[in-house]
Amino acid sequence: MSFEVVVYNQNLALVRDTRSIELSDDPLAKEFHWENVSDQMDHESVMFQSETCVSLEHNYRYDLVSTKALLKRYIGKSVSIAILNRDNERLGQIVGKVLSVNDNGITAIQKEDGKVILNPKGRIELPELPGGLLTKPALVFLFQKDIRYQYHSAQLTYLTRGLSWKCNYVVTLNESVTEATILGMMTVVNDTECTFDNTQLRVVAGDIHRVRDEVMYAKSARVTKGLESYSIEPQVTESKAMDYHMYSIGRPTTLLPKESKQILAISIEKQQCRRQYIYEYGSHYGWGSCFVSDREESVTIKLDVSKVQNAIPKGTARMYADTEDGSVQFVGEDRVPHSPKGSDLLLILGKAFDIKAKRLVMDHKRSDTSLREDVKVILHNYKEDEDVTVYVDERFSGDWEVLKESHPHVKKDAWGVRFEVFIPRNSIIELEYSYFTQWE
């Protein structure tokens, strides 16, 4: 028996189960019970393949043994309920026909004299175990009667929920925040009741399209920490699957039920990066607002990762930085989108302690169809040992125009501009600009 499991981003997996099967010797019905299948499978996706036998039909049996499943088989039939004392000694019994049940037991029973007892207390005793119940889900295949051989090699393929994966990244920055080491740990979760033993495990990065009304909803690197370094080899290889990226573990593995497995997938060293300080007004207060602040606000710190060396599947990045005393400290985290090789990443670290901004509207003129504002942004660099550059982003609505400015702007898109402001250490710089916007 061997498995190939391909896990997608969307709580979905493709399972290929290859094994040797032994057909029953009943001349009237050749069948096989294919056990150890996912309890969350999409039974409509099942595909059976064999060179020596053809399946006429298959049935997915998932009515598993449970209190409710057992008692449902006895609705309308007679059972007995033993009445016990505190020492679990039998005092008597209730015999009657089961009328209704729930997950915890019998909710109504009718005695032989016609009286109905609701929620009877005691130990339920069944005369026998009803047939047709399973301890685990199974697929039952029916084959043609004239198959000559009893043993066959076969492969079962199906889609299932309950298997998922994600990437978590550890990004270690040098003290000057010019280089980063990126380690990507792949986490695969098996939330099914199935054991996937001797499995060739692959994961696919990319969002595949699914019909919503269905039943189913490298190379080596070196990591530096302080003055010590050590080599880490990724445990997966990357390949293309049409327009998606696929990552394969280079050795067989086992996915146990309710298990989470972490595997080193990506290792990048000396990745170029830089720190950005950004003050974004429009994203916080709306376009064309006459907001006036009498307090300083913190400036956002972002990590600009330029032209990533490897493709990076989406996940969560946790950033760490070398400090003056030689230790490594946690400095922020952000979500990473699917990022092709050579693309740029912009990750939020947090808010700068020593860089503040205050936005003031010095003049405000509004009509039914237009708005003009004179704006002053006071930028304060409290750092005593470092000059900084702050990018000030402003968002507009309607048909807008910047009328005058103390620092040149760059148009980012149809709705906003960016000002680049250099601030020497322990200094204050004022950015001033006026804009006009109109709408119908």
N, C-alpha and C positions, 0 to 999 in steps of 0.2 A: 504494500500500500504506500502510495506517495501522493503528495498534494502540490499543486501550484496555486498560490493565492496572490491575486493582484488587487491591491487596496486603493481606492480612489479617495478624493478629498471629501466626498459628500455622503459619508456614512454608508458606503457601498463597496462591495468587493465581488470580484469574479473568482469562483472556486473551480479548479479542475482536480478531480479525485480519480486517480488511476489505481485499479486493484484487480486481483484475480477473483472471479465470482464462481460459486458452485450452485448450479440450478437444482431445484428439488427433483426427485425422481418420480413424482406423481405423474402418471401418463395422461391424466386429464387436465392438468394445469402446471405448466413449467413457470415457476416464479422465483424471485429472489428478493429478500428484504435487505435493502441497502441502508445500513444503520450508520450512526455517527455522521449525520448531516446537520447543517445549521438549523436551529429552531426559528431563525428569522429569514429563511430563504424565500425567494419569490418562486413559488412552484411553477408558475407559468413560464419561467425562463429555463426550465430543466431541459438538458440535451444529453441523450445517451448515445454512446458510440462504441461499436465493437465490430471487428472483422468477421466474427464467427456466429453472431446471433443478432436478431432484430427484436426490439421491444414493441409489443403490440399496444400496450398501454402502461401507464404508471399512476400510482395513487400516493398522495402525500398524506401520511397518517400522523397526526399531531395531537390526538386525544390522549394526553398523558395521565398517568395515575396521580390522583389528588383526591382529597376528601370530597370535594364537590363533584368531580368526575365519577367517582365510585357511587355516590348517593344518587346522582342523576340516573344511573342505570337501574336504580331500584324505585324510581317514582312509579306509583301504582302497584308496587309489590310489597310483600310483608317482610318486616324486619323486627328485631327485638332490641329494646334499650334496657340495659341492666342498671338498676338503681343501687348505688353504693353509699356506704357511710364514710365517715372521715378516715377510717382505717382501710378504706378500699375493699371492704367486705360486702358481699352481695346481699341485699335486703329483699329484692324482688325484681320484677321486670315489667316493662310495657311492651305488648305485642300489638302491632297494627300495620296499616298500609301507609306508606310514605306519600304525602300530598305535595310537599314543596321542600326545597333545600336552598342553602346558600353556601358561601365559602367556608363557613365554620361548622355546619352540620345541618340537622333536620330542623326545619322551622314549623312544620305542621305534620301531625300523624293522626290517623283515624283508627281508633281501637275497634275491636270486634263488635262491641256493643253500639257502635255508631258515634260515640263521643269523639270530638276532635281536640287534641292537646296541642297548644302552641308552644314552640321553643322548649321541648321536653329536655330535662337534664338527665345525664347519665352516659354510660358507655354504650355506643352503638355496636351491635353485633350483626354481621351479615352472614347469611347462610353459606355463601360461596363467593369466590372472586369472579366478577363478570368478565366475559371475554372481550377482546378487541381493544383493551387498554395497553399502552406502551409506557415503558420507563423513560424512553428517549424518542424523539421524532424519527421517522423512517420513511423512505420511499420504497414502495412495493412495486416491482416490475413484473409484468406478465408477458411471457414469450410464446411463440408458436409451439405446438405440441411435438412436432417432428424434428426438433433439434437433436443432432446425433451425439454431441459431446456434452459432458457434464460440467467441465471447467472451461472458463472463457476469460480472456483479458478484456477489460472494459474501462471506459472513461466516462465519468459523470461530470457535467459542466452546468453551473447555475450561478445566478446572482443572489446576493444576500445582503441584508442590512446587518448591523451589529459589529462590523469591522470598520475601523477608521484609522487615520493617521494624521499626524501634524509634525511640523518642525519647530524646534526651539533652538535659538541661537545664543551663543555666548560671544559677545564682541568685546575684546580687550584692546583698549586704546593706550598708546604711549603718552607720556606726560605732556608732550607738545600737541597732541591730538592731530598728528599728521599721518600716522599709520595705524592700522587695526589688524588684529588677528581674529578671524571669524571661524568658530566651530559650530556646526549644525548637527544637532542630535535629533534623529528621527524617532518619534514615539508612535508605536503601533499598538492599538487597543483591540482586544478580542472580547467583545461583550456578549458573545453567544455562549451556548452550552456545549459547543463542539470542540473537540481536540484536533488540531491540525498538526499531525506528527510528520516528521521528515518532509518539511515543507520548503519548496523554493518560493521565497517571499519577494514580491515586487510591489512598489508603490508608484502611482501615477500622479504627477503634479499637473494641474490644469482642471478646469471646470467643464465636465461633459454635460451635454444637454439631455434631460430626461423628461418624459411625458408626466405631467403633474398628477393626472388622475389614475396613475397606475397603483397597484397594491403597494409597490415599493416606493415609498417616498425616497578614477581620481588619482589624484596624485598625492604623495606624502607632503607633510607640512611641518613646520616647527612652530611651537607655541612658546612665547616668552613671558615669563612672570618674574619680575624683578631682575636678578642677575642669573637666574637659572633657566635652562631651556631643555626641552625634551621633544622627541618626534612622535607624531600620531598619524597612523594610517587610517583613512576612511574605510569603512567596512562594506561600502556599496560601490557599484559602478553605474554610470549614467548612460542612457541611450535614448533614442527618439522613438516615440510611438505615434506616428502620424504627426499631428500638431501639438502633441503633449510631450512632456519629459517623463521618462520612466527610470526608476532607481531599483537595482536588483542587488540583493544580498548575495555575496559570493560563496556562501556555504549554506547547507540545509539547516533549518531551525525548526523549533516547535512552538506553536501558539496554543497555550493552555486556555481553558475557559476562564473568563473574567480576569485575564492577564493583560498587563501593560508592559511592553518591551521597548527598551531604548537602544538605539544603534547609532554609532557615529557615521554620519552621511556626508558631511561637507567639511573641508578643512582648507582655509585660505590664510596665507600669511602675507604680511607687508602690503595690505590693501590700502591704497591711497584714500585719504579722507581729510576733511577739514571741519572745523567748528563754525557755525553760523549763529549770529544773534539777530533775531527777527522780532520786530514790533508790528503786530497785525491789528489795525484798528477795526476795519470793517467786519471782520469775522466775529467780533465780540459784540458790537453795538448796532450793527445794521448800516445800511447805506444812507448817506445824506442825513445822518442824525446830528443834532446840535448838542451832543453830549459834551459836558464841561466837567473835567476832573480837577479836584483840589488835592489830589494825592498822587504820588508816583506809583506807577505800575511796573512789575517785573517784566523783563524782556525774555522771550522764549529762546532757549538754546536748542539748536538742531544740528544733527550730525549729517554732513553731506558726504556720502560715499560715492566716489567717482568711478564709473566704468568697472563694475564688479567683475572679478576674475572668473567666477563660475556662475552658472545659472543658480538662482536661489528660490526654492519653493516658498510659498507664503507661510507665515508662522509668527512667532513672537521673539523679538530680539531683546536680550538683557545686556546692557552696556556696563562695562567695568573700566576703570582708568587707573593707571599708575599714579601714585601721589609722591609728594616731596620726601616723605619718610620711607619710601621704598615699598609700601604696601599697595595692595590693589583693592579699590573700593567700588561698590555699586553706585552708578551715577544716573540710571534711568532705564526705561524700557518702552518699546513701541511695537506696533504690528508691522510686519513686513509683507508687502504684496508679492505675487509671483513676479520675479524679476529676471529677465533674460540676461545671459552673459553680455557684458559691455554696457549695460544700462546703468543709470544713476539711481541711488537711493537717498531719500531724505527722511531721517528718523528724528523724532522728538525726544530730547533728553530731559528737559524740565524747564524751570525758570531760573534765570541768573540772579544770584544774590546781590552782586555789586554793580549791576547795570540796570538803570531805571528809566522810565519814560513817562511823560505827562503830556496829554493832548489837550489843547485849549482851542476853542472856537472864538476868535477875536471879533469877527463880524459875521452876521447871519441875515440874509435877505431872501425871503421866500414869497412866491406868488402861487397861483393855482397851478401853474404849468412849469415853474422853473425854481431853481435854488442856486444861490451864490454864497460861498463861505470863504472866509480868510482863516486859515488854520496855522497854529504854532505848535510844534512838537518839541518839547524840551527833553533832551537826552543827556543823562548824567552818568559818567563813568567814574565810579568810586574806587576803581582799582588803582593802587599806587605804583604798580610795577608792570603794567601792560596796557598798551594802546589797543583799541578795539574798533571794529567796523560794525555798525548796526544797519540792517536793512529795514526800512519803514514801508510797510505795504498799506495802501489805501484803496478802498473799493468804492465804486460809484454806480449809480443807476441812471437810466435814461441816456440821452445824447449829451456827453460830457466833454469838457475841455479844461485843461490846466492853463490858467491865465498868466500866472507868474510863480516863480519859485526861487528859493535861495540855493538849492542844490538840484542838479539835473535829475530828471526821472527817466525811467525806462518803462514803456508800456508792456505789461505782462500779458494782458488779454483784453477782450472787449469791455471788461468791467473793472479794470484796476491798473495801478501803476506801482512802481517800486522806486524808492529813494535810497541811495547808498550814502551813508554819513560816517565819516571817519571821526573818532573821538579820542584825543590823546588821554593818557593816564591822568586820573584825578581832575577831570575837566568836565565842563558843561558846553554842549553845542545846541543851538536852536535851529531847527528846520522850519522854514516858513513857506507856505504855498497858498495860492487861491485857486479855486475851481468854480466852474459854472456848469450846471446840468439842467436840461429841460426835457419835458415829456408831454405827451398829448393828453 
